[in-house]
């Protein structure tokens, strides 16, 4: 449509003669006829020349459109990496201009570029792989509202600057690392609890609200004390990051992952457009499930700014049981039987014998346990009598699977201590590694998941595989068969540990599992995701990415490759 007027001008044909004009020409003198014929021949030559120019110009325009299409949005149902050209980001001058315009919007204090700020946003201490020096961000931006995020993204889009969304900074697979020098957009100052709808069991929160802060707020307000957010992942995690990685936690057995606890999302797209995926009803069949699309997208499709989350009701009475078995197989058989009875277990956590050794090593529990596979179970209900009946059934199932020890807490204080053995596992492991392995020891924190029926056999295969490596490991597992197979290594064993983690994930995939149950993909598991889902499925994801973010500005290089020049094997 844009080029039609130009083409009409260039290739406008000579008008046809009317019948009267034809007759008048027939009676012209020979010299007049010759003059008239010469005129029309000359006009025909000009017309043909104009037509040639128009056709050439049209072909050139079509070629340019085809090239642009190849660069940004191939006309197919999927977008393979080889169909793209490399992304074109703004240069250093563009980045400086972008930062200056953002300062005018947010104020000088909201745009940081000190070494302290940049270092803090470059390494959270938990990711094994570190960004290279040239990948460090240049600025950190702190908006305080959805409207400010939208204005920032309009400027960012104008200058084509890559942006990494950031908030709690607890991600474990490099999600919040910059891969291109650009801007980190930190939503941690967007930390307001905007509304709690007690009767509807939901809350409207800004992106930077921590799940622990939300639960504390609820417990301290009249009429809300028995409400909570069911997802309870790592300490310090913020709601937006939990949405972006589809985080879970120990209570996922009962309440599900974040995908089951989000009603609606307000988000800002790469060009600054603000969207809201749904209203507040618990169910809706109105249009595409955009909420589900953004959950787990790791900031590559949009920046989450507000979330409506479901609230769960705390059980009126809850206790904790600790059950020990001679083998992991006995543990998993018991878990499967628990679930088939329909008992509403609030949490079921598996700790292998190495993890129990670490628990006994710590000073965080008052009693010692045998170093053998253990289940830590949370049981809740309407009252002590109901929970007592659940405990009887759990004990019966455990005994049928050869449990060697079964005890449950008599008081809430004892229940808290028993479950602390699981909740504080990370700190126990780090302490053990520092004192018993090496002061330089590090822990590769990763996860995978398999069907529950394959959990025991998968663990046996993993343990057999780890005999090939001179490194210690410990295993934690959620009741949904999500495994945390954590490996200790020293700096000189980094490549060896990386190889073991890669093999671990592929073994899980071979057992009908996934390379990541709750940590996400980030930059660390991109190749594994393709192994799990196949190239065409990844190309479909890339198509969605290019549709919403054609300049590839949002969290570039995460989840899957977006640049054909990216030579990383991860």
C-alpha positions as CSV (number, residue, x, y, z in Angstrom):
1,X,0.0,0.0,0.0
2,X,2.8,2.4,0.9
3,X,4.5,2.2,-2.5
4,X,1.4,2.2,-4.8
5,X,1.2,6.0,-5.5
6,X,5.0,6.0,-6.4
7,X,4.6,3.1,-8.8
8,X,1.5,4.7,-10.4
9,X,3.5,7.8,-11.1
10,X,6.4,5.9,-12.6
11,X,4.4,3.5,-14.8
12,X,1.3,5.6,-15.7
13,X,0.3,4.4,-19.3
14,X,-0.5,6.6,-22.3
15,X,-4.3,7.1,-22.5
16,X,-6.2,5.1,-25.1
17,X,-7.7,7.1,-28.0
18,X,-11.5,7.7,-28.1
19,X,-13.5,6.8,-31.2
20,X,-13.7,10.5,-32.2
21,X,-9.9,10.8,-31.8
22,X,-9.4,7.8,-34.0
23,X,-11.6,9.3,-36.7
24,X,-9.8,12.6,-36.5
25,X,-6.5,11.0,-36.9
26,X,-7.7,9.1,-40.0
27,X,-8.3,12.5,-41.8
28,X,-5.0,14.1,-40.8
29,X,-2.5,15.1,-43.5
30,X,0.4,12.8,-44.0
31,X,2.8,15.2,-42.3
32,X,0.4,15.6,-39.3
33,X,0.0,11.8,-39.1
34,X,3.8,11.3,-39.1
35,X,4.1,13.9,-36.3
36,X,1.3,12.3,-34.3
37,X,2.8,8.8,-34.8
38,X,6.2,10.1,-33.6
39,X,4.6,11.6,-30.5
40,X,2.9,8.3,-29.6
41,X,6.0,6.2,-30.3
42,X,8.0,8.6,-28.1
43,X,5.3,8.3,-25.4
44,X,5.4,4.5,-25.7
45,X,9.2,4.5,-25.2
46,X,8.9,6.7,-22.2
47,X,6.1,4.5,-20.8
48,X,8.1,1.3,-21.4
49,X,11.1,3.0,-19.7
50,X,9.0,4.1,-16.8
51,X,7.5,0.6,-16.5
52,X,11.0,-0.9,-16.4
53,X,12.0,1.5,-13.6
54,X,8.9,0.7,-11.7
55,X,9.4,-3.0,-12.0
56,X,13.0,-2.7,-10.9
57,X,12.0,-0.5,-8.0
58,X,9.3,-3.0,-7.0
59,X,11.6,-5.9,-7.1
60,X,14.1,-4.0,-5.0
61,X,11.4,-3.1,-2.4
62,X,10.2,-6.6,-2.3
63,X,13.8,-7.8,-1.8
64,X,14.2,-5.4,1.1
65,X,10.9,-6.4,2.7
66,X,12.0,-10.1,2.4
67,X,15.3,-9.3,4.1
68,X,13.6,-7.4,6.9
69,X,11.2,-10.2,7.2
70,X,14.1,-12.7,7.6
71,X,15.6,-10.4,10.2
72,X,12.6,-10.1,12.4
73,X,9.6,-12.3,11.6
74,X,9.9,-15.2,9.2
75,X,6.6,-16.1,7.5
76,X,6.2,-19.6,8.9
77,X,4.7,-21.2,12.0
78,X,8.1,-21.5,13.7
79,X,11.2,-19.4,13.7
80,X,14.4,-21.4,13.4
81,X,17.6,-19.8,14.6
82,X,19.1,-19.9,11.2
83,X,16.2,-17.8,9.8
84,X,17.3,-14.8,11.9
85,X,20.0,-12.3,11.5
86,X,21.9,-11.1,14.6
87,X,20.0,-8.5,16.8
88,X,20.9,-4.9,16.2
89,X,21.3,-3.1,19.5
90,X,22.2,0.5,20.1
91,X,25.8,1.6,20.5
92,X,27.5,3.2,23.5
93,X,26.3,6.6,22.6
94,X,22.7,5.3,22.2
95,X,23.0,3.7,25.6
96,X,24.2,7.0,27.2
97,X,21.4,8.9,25.6
98,X,18.9,6.3,26.7
99,X,20.1,6.5,30.3
100,X,19.9,10.3,30.3
101,X,16.3,10.2,29.0
102,X,15.4,7.7,31.7
103,X,16.9,10.0,34.4
104,X,14.5,12.7,33.2
105,X,11.6,10.3,33.7
106,X,12.6,8.7,37.0
107,X,15.0,11.2,38.5
108,X,18.8,11.1,38.9
109,X,18.7,8.8,42.0
110,X,16.8,6.1,40.1
111,X,19.5,5.4,37.6
112,X,22.7,3.9,39.0
113,X,26.0,3.1,37.5
114,X,28.4,2.7,40.4
115,X,30.7,-0.4,40.6
116,X,28.8,-1.5,43.8
117,X,25.5,-1.5,42.0
118,X,26.8,-3.2,38.9
119,X,28.7,-5.8,40.8
120,X,25.6,-6.6,42.9
121,X,23.6,-7.1,39.7
122,X,26.3,-9.3,38.1
123,X,26.7,-12.1,40.6
124,X,24.4,-13.3,43.3
125,X,26.8,-16.0,44.5
126,X,24.6,-19.0,43.6
127,X,25.2,-19.4,39.9
128,X,28.3,-21.5,39.0
129,X,28.9,-19.7,35.6
130,X,29.8,-16.0,35.9
131,X,29.2,-13.3,33.3
132,X,32.2,-12.2,31.3
133,X,33.6,-8.7,31.9
134,X,32.1,-7.4,28.6
135,X,28.6,-8.7,29.6
136,X,28.3,-6.5,32.7
137,X,25.3,-4.1,32.6
138,X,26.1,-0.4,32.3
139,X,23.1,1.0,34.3
140,X,20.6,-0.2,36.9
141,X,17.2,1.5,36.8
142,X,14.7,1.5,39.7
143,X,11.1,2.3,38.6
144,X,8.3,2.4,41.2
145,X,5.2,1.8,39.2
146,X,3.9,0.1,36.1
147,X,3.6,3.5,34.4
148,X,7.2,4.3,35.0
149,X,8.2,0.9,33.6
150,X,6.2,1.6,30.5
151,X,7.9,5.0,30.0
152,X,11.3,3.4,30.5
153,X,10.6,0.7,27.9
154,X,9.5,3.3,25.4
155,X,12.8,5.0,25.7
156,X,14.7,1.6,25.7
157,X,12.8,0.6,22.5
158,X,13.6,3.9,20.9
159,X,17.4,3.3,21.3
160,X,17.2,-0.5,21.0
161,X,18.9,-1.2,24.3
162,X,18.9,-4.7,25.8
163,X,17.1,-4.9,29.3
164,X,17.4,-7.6,32.0
165,X,14.4,-7.6,34.5
166,X,15.6,-8.1,38.1
167,X,14.0,-8.0,41.5
168,X,14.9,-10.5,44.4
169,X,18.0,-11.7,42.6
170,X,17.7,-15.3,43.9
171,X,17.6,-17.0,40.5
172,X,19.8,-20.1,40.2
173,X,20.3,-20.5,36.4
174,X,21.7,-17.1,35.4
175,X,18.3,-15.6,34.6
176,X,19.3,-12.1,35.9
177,X,22.8,-12.0,34.3
178,X,23.4,-9.6,31.5
179,X,24.7,-11.1,28.4
180,X,24.9,-7.8,26.5
181,X,26.0,-4.4,27.9
182,X,22.8,-2.6,28.6
183,X,20.3,-1.9,31.4
184,X,19.1,-3.9,34.4
185,X,15.5,-2.9,35.3
186,X,15.1,-3.6,39.0
187,X,11.5,-3.8,40.3
188,X,12.4,-4.3,44.0
189,X,11.1,-0.8,44.9
190,X,7.7,-1.8,43.5
191,X,6.9,-3.5,46.8
192,X,3.4,-2.5,47.7
193,X,0.6,-4.8,48.6
194,X,-2.1,-3.0,46.8
195,X,-5.2,-4.9,47.8
196,X,-6.3,-8.0,49.8
197,X,-9.7,-9.4,48.9
198,X,-10.4,-11.7,51.9
199,X,-13.7,-13.1,50.7
200,X,-12.3,-13.8,47.3
201,X,-9.0,-15.3,48.7
202,X,-6.7,-13.2,46.5
203,X,-4.3,-10.3,46.8
204,X,-3.1,-7.7,44.3
205,X,0.7,-7.1,44.7
206,X,3.4,-5.2,42.9
207,X,6.2,-7.1,41.3
208,X,8.8,-6.5,44.1
209,X,6.7,-8.0,47.0
210,X,8.4,-10.9,48.6
211,X,6.3,-14.0,49.4
212,X,7.5,-13.9,53.0
213,X,6.6,-10.2,53.3
214,X,3.1,-10.9,51.9
215,X,2.6,-13.8,54.4
216,X,3.9,-11.7,57.3
217,X,1.5,-8.8,56.3
218,X,-1.4,-11.2,56.2
219,X,-0.6,-12.7,59.6
220,X,-0.5,-9.3,61.2
221,X,-3.8,-7.9,59.9
222,X,-7.2,-8.6,61.4
223,X,-9.3,-11.0,59.5
224,X,-6.3,-12.2,57.4
225,X,-4.3,-14.2,59.9
226,X,-5.3,-17.5,58.5
227,X,-4.4,-16.6,54.9
228,X,-1.1,-17.2,53.0
229,X,0.5,-17.5,49.6
230,X,0.9,-21.2,49.1
231,X,4.2,-21.0,47.1
232,X,7.1,-20.9,49.5
233,X,10.3,-21.1,47.5
234,X,13.7,-19.7,48.5
235,X,14.0,-17.0,51.1
236,X,14.1,-13.5,49.5
237,X,12.3,-14.4,46.3
238,X,9.9,-11.8,45.0
239,X,6.6,-12.5,43.3
240,X,7.6,-11.4,39.8
241,X,10.6,-13.7,39.8
242,X,8.4,-16.6,41.1
243,X,6.0,-15.9,38.3
244,X,8.8,-15.6,35.7
245,X,10.4,-19.0,36.7
246,X,7.2,-20.8,37.7
247,X,8.7,-21.4,41.1
248,X,7.4,-23.9,43.5
249,X,8.8,-24.7,47.0
250,X,8.1,-27.3,49.7
251,X,4.4,-26.7,49.7
252,X,3.9,-27.4,46.0
253,X,2.8,-30.9,46.9
254,X,-0.4,-29.4,48.3
255,X,-0.8,-26.0,46.7
256,X,1.0,-26.4,43.3
257,X,3.6,-24.3,41.6
258,X,3.2,-20.6,40.9
259,X,1.3,-21.4,37.7
260,X,-1.5,-22.7,40.0
261,X,-1.4,-19.6,42.2
262,X,-1.6,-16.7,39.7
263,X,-5.0,-15.3,38.6
264,X,-3.8,-12.4,36.5
265,X,-0.7,-10.4,35.5
266,X,-0.2,-6.8,34.6
267,X,2.9,-6.5,32.5
268,X,4.8,-4.1,30.1
269,X,5.8,-5.3,26.7
270,X,9.1,-4.5,24.9
271,X,7.7,-1.3,23.2
272,X,6.2,0.0,26.4
273,X,2.6,-1.3,25.9
274,X,0.9,-2.1,29.2
275,X,-1.3,-5.3,29.2
276,X,-3.4,-7.1,31.8
277,X,-4.0,-10.8,31.1
278,X,-7.3,-11.2,32.9
279,X,-9.6,-9.8,35.6
280,X,-10.1,-11.5,39.1
281,X,-12.4,-14.4,38.6
282,X,-10.9,-17.8,39.5
283,X,-12.0,-19.2,36.2
284,X,-12.2,-17.7,32.7
285,X,-12.4,-18.9,29.1
286,X,-12.1,-15.4,27.6
287,X,-9.5,-15.6,24.9
288,X,-5.9,-16.8,25.0
289,X,-4.4,-17.9,28.3
290,X,-1.9,-15.0,28.4
291,X,-1.4,-15.5,32.1
292,X,-0.1,-19.0,31.4
293,X,2.1,-17.7,28.6
294,X,3.9,-15.2,30.9
295,X,4.3,-17.6,33.8
296,X,7.7,-19.3,33.3
297,X,8.7,-17.0,30.4
298,X,11.7,-15.7,32.5
299,X,11.3,-12.0,31.5
300,X,11.8,-12.7,27.8
301,X,8.3,-11.8,26.7
302,X,7.3,-9.0,29.1
303,X,8.2,-7.3,32.4
304,X,5.8,-8.4,35.2
305,X,4.8,-5.4,37.2
306,X,1.6,-6.5,39.2
307,X,0.2,-9.9,40.0
308,X,-3.1,-11.1,41.4
309,X,-2.2,-14.2,43.4
310,X,-4.5,-16.8,45.0
311,X,-4.4,-17.0,48.8
312,X,-4.6,-20.3,50.6
313,X,-6.2,-20.9,54.0
314,X,-3.7,-22.1,56.7
315,X,-4.8,-25.4,58.3
316,X,-6.3,-24.9,61.7
317,X,-4.1,-27.6,63.1
318,X,-0.8,-28.9,61.6
319,X,2.0,-31.3,62.7
320,X,5.1,-32.8,61.3
321,X,6.2,-36.4,61.1
322,X,9.7,-37.8,60.4
323,X,9.8,-41.3,58.9
324,X,13.0,-43.2,58.1
325,X,13.4,-46.1,55.7
326,X,16.1,-48.5,54.7
327,X,16.1,-47.4,51.0
328,X,14.9,-44.6,48.7
329,X,12.7,-47.1,47.0
330,X,10.8,-47.6,50.3
331,X,10.4,-43.9,50.5
332,X,8.9,-43.4,47.1
333,X,6.5,-46.4,47.4
334,X,5.2,-44.8,50.6
335,X,4.8,-41.4,48.9
336,X,2.8,-42.9,46.1
337,X,0.5,-44.7,48.6
338,X,0.1,-41.5,50.6
339,X,-1.2,-39.6,47.6
340,X,-3.5,-42.4,46.4
341,X,-5.3,-42.4,49.8
342,X,-6.3,-38.7,49.2
343,X,-4.8,-37.5,52.5
344,X,-4.2,-33.7,52.2
345,X,-0.5,-33.6,52.9
346,X,0.8,-30.1,53.1
347,X,4.4,-31.1,52.3
348,X,6.4,-34.3,51.7
349,X,10.1,-33.9,51.5
350,X,12.7,-36.6,50.8
351,X,16.2,-36.4,52.3
352,X,18.8,-39.0,51.3
353,X,21.3,-40.6,53.7
354,X,24.0,-38.1,52.8
355,X,21.6,-35.2,53.5
356,X,20.7,-36.7,56.9
357,X,24.4,-36.9,57.7
358,X,24.6,-33.2,57.0
359,X,21.5,-32.6,59.2
360,X,23.1,-34.5,62.1
361,X,26.3,-32.5,61.5
362,X,24.5,-29.2,62.0
363,X,23.5,-27.6,65.3
364,X,20.0,-26.7,64.1
365,X,18.2,-29.7,65.5
366,X,18.3,-31.0,69.1
367,X,18.3,-34.7,68.3
368,X,20.2,-37.0,66.0
369,X,18.8,-39.2,63.4
370,X,20.1,-42.3,61.6
371,X,21.9,-41.6,58.3
372,X,19.3,-43.2,56.1
373,X,16.6,-42.0,53.6
374,X,14.0,-39.9,55.4
375,X,10.6,-38.4,54.7
376,X,9.7,-35.2,56.5
377,X,5.9,-34.8,56.2
378,X,3.5,-31.9,57.1
379,X,0.0,-33.0,57.9
380,X,-2.8,-30.5,58.4
381,X,-6.5,-30.5,59.0
382,X,-9.5,-29.0,60.8
383,X,-8.5,-30.1,64.2
384,X,-6.2,-32.4,66.2
385,X,-8.6,-35.3,65.9
386,X,-8.7,-35.2,62.1
387,X,-5.0,-34.9,61.9
388,X,-4.6,-37.8,64.3
389,X,-6.6,-40.0,61.9
390,X,-4.3,-38.9,59.0
391,X,-1.3,-39.8,61.1
392,X,-2.6,-43.3,61.8
393,X,-3.0,-43.9,58.1
394,X,0.4,-42.5,57.2
395,X,2.0,-44.7,59.9
396,X,0.2,-47.8,58.6
397,X,1.5,-47.2,55.0
398,X,5.0,-46.4,56.2
399,X,5.1,-49.7,58.2
400,X,3.9,-51.6,55.2
401,X,6.9,-50.2,53.4
402,X,9.4,-51.2,56.1
403,X,9.9,-47.9,57.9
404,X,12.4,-48.2,60.8
405,X,11.5,-45.1,62.6
406,X,8.3,-43.0,62.8
407,X,7.8,-40.0,65.0
408,X,5.6,-36.9,65.0
409,X,5.7,-33.6,66.8
410,X,3.7,-33.3,70.0
411,X,3.8,-29.5,70.0
412,X,4.0,-26.7,67.4
413,X,7.5,-25.8,68.6
414,X,8.6,-29.4,68.1
415,X,7.0,-29.4,64.6
416,X,8.8,-26.2,63.7
417,X,12.2,-27.8,64.7
418,X,11.6,-31.0,62.9
419,X,10.7,-29.2,59.7
420,X,13.6,-26.8,60.0
421,X,15.8,-29.7,59.1
422,X,14.4,-29.4,55.6
423,X,13.8,-25.6,55.4
424,X,17.4,-24.9,56.4
425,X,19.0,-27.6,54.3
426,X,20.9,-25.1,52.0
427,X,22.7,-23.4,54.9
428,X,23.4,-26.8,56.5
429,X,25.0,-28.0,53.2
430,X,27.1,-24.8,52.8
431,X,28.3,-25.1,56.4
432,X,29.2,-28.8,56.0
433,X,31.1,-28.2,52.7
434,X,33.1,-25.3,54.1
435,X,34.2,-27.3,57.2
436,X,34.4,-30.9,55.9
437,X,35.3,-30.7,52.3
438,X,37.3,-27.5,51.7
439,X,37.0,-23.8,52.6
440,X,37.0,-23.3,48.8
441,X,34.2,-25.8,48.2
442,X,31.2,-24.6,46.2
443,X,27.8,-26.2,45.7
444,X,26.2,-26.6,42.3
445,X,22.5,-26.1,43.1
446,X,20.4,-27.6,40.3
447,X,17.2,-29.6,39.9
448,X,15.3,-32.0,37.7
449,X,12.0,-33.8,37.9
450,X,10.7,-37.2,36.9
451,X,7.3,-39.0,37.3
452,X,7.0,-40.3,40.9
453,X,7.0,-43.9,39.7
454,X,10.5,-43.4,38.3
455,X,11.9,-41.5,41.2
456,X,13.7,-44.4,43.0
457,X,15.1,-45.9,39.8
458,X,16.3,-42.5,38.6
459,X,18.1,-41.9,41.9
460,X,19.8,-45.3,41.7
461,X,21.0,-44.4,38.2
462,X,22.2,-41.0,39.3
463,X,24.1,-42.4,42.3
464,X,25.7,-45.1,40.1
465,X,26.8,-42.3,37.7
466,X,28.2,-40.2,40.4
467,X,30.6,-43.0,41.4
468,X,32.6,-41.9,38.3
469,X,33.3,-38.5,39.8
470,X,35.5,-37.6,42.8
471,X,32.8,-35.3,44.3
472,X,30.3,-35.5,47.1
473,X,26.6,-34.9,46.6
474,X,23.4,-34.7,48.6
475,X,19.8,-35.2,47.5
476,X,16.6,-33.3,48.5
477,X,13.3,-34.2,46.9
478,X,9.8,-32.7,46.9
479,X,6.7,-34.9,47.0
480,X,6.1,-34.0,43.4
481,X,9.3,-36.0,42.4
482,X,11.3,-32.8,41.9
483,X,14.9,-33.6,42.8
484,X,17.6,-31.3,44.0
485,X,20.8,-33.3,43.3
486,X,23.4,-30.9,44.7
487,X,27.1,-31.5,44.0
488,X,30.1,-30.1,45.9
489,X,33.1,-29.1,43.9
490,X,36.3,-27.1,44.2
491,X,37.3,-24.5,41.6
492,X,39.6,-26.9,39.8
493,X,36.7,-29.4,39.5
494,X,34.3,-26.9,37.8
495,X,34.3,-28.5,34.3
496,X,34.0,-32.0,35.8
497,X,31.0,-30.9,37.9
498,X,29.5,-29.2,34.9
499,X,29.7,-32.4,33.0
500,X,28.1,-34.4,35.8
501,X,25.2,-31.9,36.0
502,X,24.6,-32.1,32.3
503,X,24.6,-35.9,32.4
504,X,22.2,-35.8,35.4
505,X,19.7,-33.7,33.5
506,X,19.9,-35.9,30.4
507,X,19.3,-38.9,32.6
508,X,16.2,-37.3,34.0
509,X,15.0,-36.5,30.5
510,X,15.6,-40.1,29.4
511,X,13.3,-41.2,32.3
512,X,10.4,-39.1,30.9
513,X,11.4,-36.2,33.1
514,X,12.5,-32.6,32.8
515,X,15.8,-30.8,33.1
516,X,14.3,-28.3,35.5
517,X,11.4,-28.8,37.9
518,X,11.3,-25.4,39.4
519,X,14.5,-23.4,38.9
520,X,13.9,-22.5,35.2
521,X,16.2,-22.5,32.2
522,X,18.0,-19.1,32.2
523,X,21.2,-19.2,30.3
524,X,22.5,-22.4,31.9
525,X,20.1,-25.0,30.5
526,X,19.3,-23.8,27.0
527,X,20.8,-26.8,25.2
528,X,19.1,-29.2,27.7
529,X,15.7,-27.6,27.0
530,X,16.2,-28.3,23.3
531,X,17.2,-31.9,24.1
532,X,14.0,-32.3,26.2
533,X,11.5,-30.6,23.8
534,X,13.1,-30.8,20.4
535,X,14.2,-28.1,17.9
536,X,10.8,-27.4,16.4
537,X,9.2,-26.7,19.8
538,X,12.0,-24.3,20.7
539,X,11.5,-22.6,17.3
540,X,7.9,-22.2,18.2
541,X,8.9,-20.5,21.4
542,X,11.2,-18.3,19.4
543,X,8.3,-17.3,17.1
544,X,6.4,-16.1,20.1
545,X,9.4,-14.2,21.4
546,X,9.9,-12.5,18.0
547,X,6.2,-11.6,17.8
548,X,6.2,-9.8,21.2
549,X,9.8,-8.6,21.2
550,X,11.0,-8.2,17.6
551,X,14.1,-6.3,18.5
552,X,15.0,-9.0,21.1
553,X,15.5,-6.5,23.9
554,X,14.0,-8.4,26.9
555,X,16.4,-10.6,28.8
556,X,18.3,-11.6,25.6
557,X,19.9,-15.0,25.3
558,X,17.8,-16.6,28.0
559,X,15.7,-19.9,27.7
560,X,16.9,-20.4,24.0
561,X,19.2,-18.8,21.5
562,X,18.1,-15.6,19.7
563,X,21.3,-14.8,17.9
564,X,22.8,-17.1,15.2
565,X,26.2,-15.8,16.1
566,X,25.8,-17.1,19.7
567,X,28.4,-19.9,20.0
568,X,27.7,-21.0,23.5
569,X,27.2,-24.7,24.0
570,X,24.7,-24.1,26.9
